[in-house]
Amino acid sequence: MKRRIMLVDDDDAVLQALRRLFRRLPCAYGILSYELEIEMFTAPMAALARARELEFDALLSDYRMPEMDGIEFLRRARVLRPDAVLMLFSGSGDRDAVERAFAEVGIFRFIAKPWDDATLVSALAESLNYRDLMLEKRLEQREPGRK
């Protein structure tokens, strides 16, 4: 299954490392395997502009960025792409920010930098599976008796 993923971090080296990681390790959850189409942005406003144009299955954002923080980015992105699953990563130990991200934005997962490769890929696969289940459940609620 092909999935479009948006990565946002003001550090291009981090984005390149993430791209290499997602190319190297299979994004799989149980028997499901996801082929990833990755778009990367160093500027949150450019990422939001792209999110207006295209559907994304998952949005992963750094927390600390100069243009706007990751929570604000994900809050705005949620309005544009309400079905996308959201993840936040950060090198900071800002516990309050992480709690705000869960409470205010509804992120699926927080990933600490430096991340463990297998854990990050697994978390992304799990988030994509969760998104699929939520969309399926919504469809079933609209069309009772559909299986």
C-alpha positions in Angstrom: 0.0 0.0 0.0 1.4 3.4 -1.0 1.3 6.2 1.5 2.2 9.8 1.2 4.3 11.1 4.2 5.3 14.7 5.0 8.4 15.3 7.0 9.0 18.8 8.4 12.2 19.9 10.2 14.3 23.0 9.8 17.4 20.9 9.8 17.9 19.4 6.3 20.4 16.8 7.7 17.6 15.4 9.8 15.3 15.2 6.9 17.9 13.4 4.8 18.6 10.9 7.6 14.8 10.2 7.9 14.6 9.7 4.1 17.5 7.2 4.2 15.9 5.4 7.2 12.5 5.0 5.5 14.2 3.7 2.4 16.4 1.3 4.3 13.9 -0.3 6.7 10.5 -1.7 5.6 7.5 0.2 7.0 5.4 -2.8 8.2 2.8 -3.4 10.8 1.9 -7.1 11.2 1.3 -8.5 7.7 0.7 -5.0 6.3 3.6 -3.3 4.4 3.5 0.3 3.4 5.4 1.8 0.4 6.2 5.4 1.4 6.2 8.4 -0.9 8.1 11.1 1.1 7.9 14.8 0.8 10.3 16.9 3.0 10.2 20.5 4.0 12.5 22.7 6.0 9.9 25.5 6.2 6.5 24.9 7.9 4.7 27.5 5.8 5.9 25.8 2.6 4.7 22.4 4.1 1.3 23.9 4.8 1.0 25.2 1.3 1.8 21.8 0.0 -0.8 20.2 2.3 -3.4 22.5 0.8 -2.6 20.9 -2.6 -2.2 17.2 -1.8 -3.6 14.6 0.6 -1.1 13.2 3.1 -1.5 10.1 5.2 1.0 11.1 7.9 2.6 14.3 8.9 5.8 14.2 11.0 7.1 17.4 12.4 10.0 18.6 14.6 8.9 20.6 17.6 11.6 23.3 17.7 11.6 25.3 14.4 12.2 29.1 13.9 9.2 29.9 11.7 6.7 28.2 14.0 6.9 25.3 16.4 5.8 21.8 15.5 2.6 22.0 17.6 1.4 25.1 15.8 2.3 23.5 12.4 0.4 20.3 13.2 -2.6 22.3 14.5 -2.8 24.2 11.2 -2.1 21.0 9.2 -4.9 19.2 11.1 -7.4 21.7 9.7 -6.2 21.1 6.1 -5.8 17.3 6.4 -8.1 16.1 9.2 -7.6 12.4 8.2 -3.8 12.5 8.4 -2.1 11.0 11.4 0.2 13.4 13.2 3.5 12.7 14.9 5.9 15.1 16.7 9.6 14.6 17.3 12.1 16.7 19.3 15.4 16.7 20.9 14.2 18.8 23.7 13.0 17.3 26.9 10.1 19.8 27.0 7.4 17.6 28.7 4.8 20.4 28.7 5.1 20.7 25.0 4.6 17.0 24.5 1.5 17.0 26.8 0.2 20.0 24.8 0.7 18.2 21.5 -1.3 15.2 22.7 -4.1 17.3 24.3 -4.4 20.2 21.8 -3.5 18.6 18.5 -4.2 15.0 19.0 -0.8 13.6 17.9 -0.6 9.9 17.6 3.0 9.6 18.9 5.9 11.6 20.2 9.4 10.5 19.1 12.4 11.7 21.0 15.6 12.7 19.2 17.9 10.9 18.8 15.4 8.2 17.8 15.8 4.5 17.6 15.5 3.6 13.9 13.4 0.5 14.4 11.1 2.2 16.9 10.5 5.2 14.6 9.7 3.1 11.6 7.5 0.8 13.7 5.6 3.9 15.1 5.0 5.2 11.6 3.7 1.9 10.4 1.4 1.6 13.5 0.1 5.1 12.9 -0.7 4.4 9.3 -2.5 1.2 10.4 -4.5 3.3 13.0 -5.4 5.8 10.3 -6.7 3.0 8.0 -8.8 1.6 10.8 -10.3 4.9 11.7 -11.2 5.6 8.1 -12.7 2.2 7.8 -14.7 2.7 10.9 -16.0 6.1 9.7 -17.1 4.5 6.4 -18.9 1.7 8.2 -20.8 4.3 10.3 -21.9 6.1 7.2 -22.8 2.8 5.5 -24.2 0.4 8.1 -23.9 -3.2 7.2 -20.8 -2.6 5.0 -17.9 -5.0 5.8 
